[in-house]
């Protein structure tokens, strides 16, 4: 959802080569990979666009690549980090990625615009959105009359409203100001009493800096346990390459289990790719670990509850057709 730093490492160089070389290079890469290690099943490149700078939420992706578990499933995951928050969807729609990680609210908004994007797997199994408050605020209703930073995204007001109202407070009495994606410096400098943010990234960063915070996660205040980040493709690609997408999702499931069982290699990989401190990535993974299981699986009842929540709080104009927005048969 947000702009990230430029990635580094081997996977980025592969991604750029594939982007510049086009179809010819993709075919050559496929032939090369198919011929390596004689006797192994042929592998096919699958370009996967991230939603944000590499972080622990992407552990399954990076573990699948690092351990070559993707090859065991007949795919070669080529990871692409977008330069802006909307790029993963644009890359998918332009045919420059076969899979894209999207915030589930962005998937719903894209569907409302008539875009044929389909969710095929869950990267995490619970909401990551929260209202994070600085010193002096111990419960959401205390935000009445105080300045709360929001990014300006449509989902922010819904998250803030749900959290404040869930504690019996008045959302209309909260003084909302737009701070973009500067929750951490704004809270450190005490420019705001609280801010909407992701508890698995900004929440971890603030604690690592020694900032005393209270974390009000949206699903603790009335929101359902929906998957915040979903793996998506287009309806056309799903129809033409269902088998390939199924194998890619199996690789992500395998990679997630590997990351949870043996986290050190993937922590180092994410640290290099996202240019982040390994200690911080380790803290992020410890925080998000419970949300990574069961890997990839979509839960229809939770998605129905998500649709009702987004319509109720005005993120979407109407309750989405979950059966059309998600394919439940392709995930492992």
N, C-alpha and C positions, 0 to 999 in steps of 0.2 A: 503493500500500500504506500510505501514511502520511498523517497530517493535514497540510494545507498552509495557507499564509496565504491570506487572502481576495484574489481576483484583482481586477484593475483593467482599465479600457479599454473600448473600444467593444464587443468581443464579449461582455463580461459583461453590459452593459446590454441587448443583444439577447437574451441567454439569459434574463434575468430577465423581460423583457417576454413572451417566448414562454411561459415557465413560468406566469406569472400570467394571461395572456390565454387559454390553453387552445386548444382546437380552432379556435374562431372566428378568433382572431388568426393561428394558423398558416395557415388557409385564406386569410385576407386577405393575409398576407405572401407566400404563394405566388403569388397573383394579381398582386400588385404587382411582384414580381420578374420574373414571366413577361412583364409588359408593358413592362419597362424595356429600353431600348436596342433598340427595334424590330427584328424580324427574328432575334433571338437565340432559341435554344431555351429553352423554359420551364425554370425551376429549381424544385426542391422542397427545403424545409428538412430537414436531417438533424442531429439533436442528438447530439453526441458528448461523452461524459463522460470526463474525464481521470482518471488513477489517482492523481495527485499534483500538487503545485504546478508550474506551467509551468516546464519546463527544456529543455535541448537535445535530450533524447530525443523531444520533441514538435515538433521543427523542421518536419517534413513537414506537420503539421497547421496550424501557424501560417503557414507559407509559402503553403499552399493558400488560406487565407483572405485573407492580406495581398495576394497577387498576383491574387486573384479567379480563381485557376485552378479552384476548385471550380465556379464558374458555367459555365466552359467544358465541364464534364462534366454539367451539368444538375442540380447540387445546390448548396445553400447550407449550408455547415457552420456550425452554431451550437455553439460550444465551451463546455462547462460544466466547471468545476473543482469536485470534491467537497469538502465541508467536513471529511470524515473518510475514513479509509483504505478503508472498505467501501462508500462511497457510490456509486461508479461502478457497481458491480454492482446495488445497490439501485435506482438510477435506471433502469437497463436493465430490471430485472424489473418495475418499477412502470409501465413504459410512458412514462417521462419522458425517455428517450433511445433512439435507434435503434441507436447504437453505443457501446461502452465500451472503454476501455483497461484491461486487467487484467494483473497479474503472472501468468505462466503457471502457477505453483503454485496461485494462487487459483482459476484456471479449473479445474484438476484437482480441487481440494477441493470446488468448487461442483458439479461433475459427480458426485462421490461422494455428495453430499447429495441427488442426484436433480434438481438444477436444470438446466433445458434451455437452458444457455448454450453457444454454439458459437463457436469461433475461426474467423475468416475471413481474417485477415491478420497479418503480423508487423511490429511497429513497429521493433524492433531484431532483429538476427540472431545475438546471442550473449548469454550470461549477463552480468548486470551485478553480480551478488553477489560479494563478496570478503571476506576477513579483512584488515583494515588494522591494521598494528602500528606502534607508536611506536618511539622510539630504543631501541636495545639488542636488538631482535629482528630478525634478518636472514633467518630461515627458520621455517616453521611448527612444526617439532618443538620449537623453543625455547619454545613456549607451554606446555609441560608444567609444571605447578606454578604458573603465573601466572594472574592475573585477566584474563578476556576478557569483554567486554560483549556481550550479545545483546539483541535487542529483545523477545523473547518470542514471536515468530511461529514457526509450525511449521517453516518452511524454515531458520531460523537454525542449529539444531543440525545439520541435514543439511549445510549449507555448511561449518560449522566442522569437523564430523567428516571430511568429504571432504578438506578442505585439510590438516588435521593428519595424518590417516592416509596421505594421498597423499605426505607427506614422511617417512613411516616413524615418525611419532610416535603416542602413545597419547591418544586423545580422552578417555578416562576420567580422565586425570591433569590435564586442563585445568580450572581453577576458573572456572566460568561464573557470571556475575551478570547479572541483568536490569537494563538501563539505559534501556529504551524506545528512543526515537529521538534519543538524545543522544550519538551516537558522537563528533561533533566536539568538543563541550565536554569530554567525558570523556577523550578522548585529549589535548586541549590541556592539561588540568589533571593529566594522568598518573594519573587515578584507575584506569585499566585499562591493561594492557600492549598490548591489541589490542581490536578490536571488529568484529562483522559489520556490513557497510555496503555501499553501492553505490559502486563505484569511479568512476562517472561523475558523482556528485554530492558525497558526503562526501569521497571521495578527492581530487577537484579542489579542494574548499574548504580542506582541510587543507594542501595544497601552496601554495595562494594565501596562506595565513596564515603560511607559512614553517615549518611543522611538518615535521620529517624523518620520513618514514614508509617502511615496506616494505609493498607491496601484493601480497597473495596472491589472485589471481583464481581462482575455483573451477574454471574450465575449464582452468587450467594445472596442476591437481592431480587430474585424473581425471574431472571432469564433462564431459559432451558439450557441443558447441556448439549448445545449444538457444536459441530466441528468448525472452528474458526477458519482454518486453512484447508482448502480442498484442491485436489488435483483435477485439472480440467482438460478437455480437448474440444474439438468442434464436432458437430453432428456428422458432417461429411467425412472427417477422418475416422470417426468411430465406425461408420458404416463400411468404409473401405479397408481399414486396418485394425479391425477389432482384435485379431490375434496378436498383433504387435503391441497394442496398448495393454492387453491382458498380461503379456510377458513383462512389459515395463513395470506394471503395478506389482507383479510378483517379485520383481527385483527390489522394488522399494520396500515391500513387506520384509523380504529377507534382509535387506540392509538395515532396517529399523531394529530388527531383533539382534543383529550383530552389533549395532551401536550401543544397545542397552547392555548386552553381555560383555562387550569389550570396548569401553568408551575412549580410552586413551588415543588410539590412532585417529578416530574421527574428530576428536577435540583438536588435535594438532592440525588436521586437514582444514577444518573450518576456520581455525585461527589464521592459517596462512591465506586462505581464500578471502576472508573478510577483513584481514589486517587488524585482528583483534587480539587482545591479551589472552593467553591460554587459560589463565586463572579465571577470567571473566566468562569465557566459553564454558568452562567446567561448572561454574555456578549456574549458568543458564540451563545447562543440561540437567543438573540436579533439580532445578525448579520445574522444568517442563516434563521431566521423565514420566510422571503418572499420566500425562495427557497423550503420550505417544502410543499407548496401547488401548485396544487392539489395533495393530498396524493396518492402515489403509482402509479398513472395513467401513462401509456406510450403513447407518442405522436409520431405517425409514421413519420410525416413530420420532426420533430426535430431529430429523429434518422437517417433519410435519410441524413439530413444535417451533422450530426456527422460523418457518414461514409465517406462522401465526404471530410470533413475536415481532418480526420485521414489519408486518402489516399494522399491528396494533400501535407500534411506536413511530410509525411514519417513515421508516427507512424505505419501504416499498409502498407503492400506491395501493396495491391489493395483494391478497395472499397468493403466493406463487403456486403453479402447478408442479409440485415436487416430482411427480412421476415423469414429467417431461424434462425437468431441469437436471435430473440425475439418472444415470444408468446403474442399476443395482446388480446387474448380471456379469459385469466385466471384471470387477475386483476379485481377488483370490478368496 
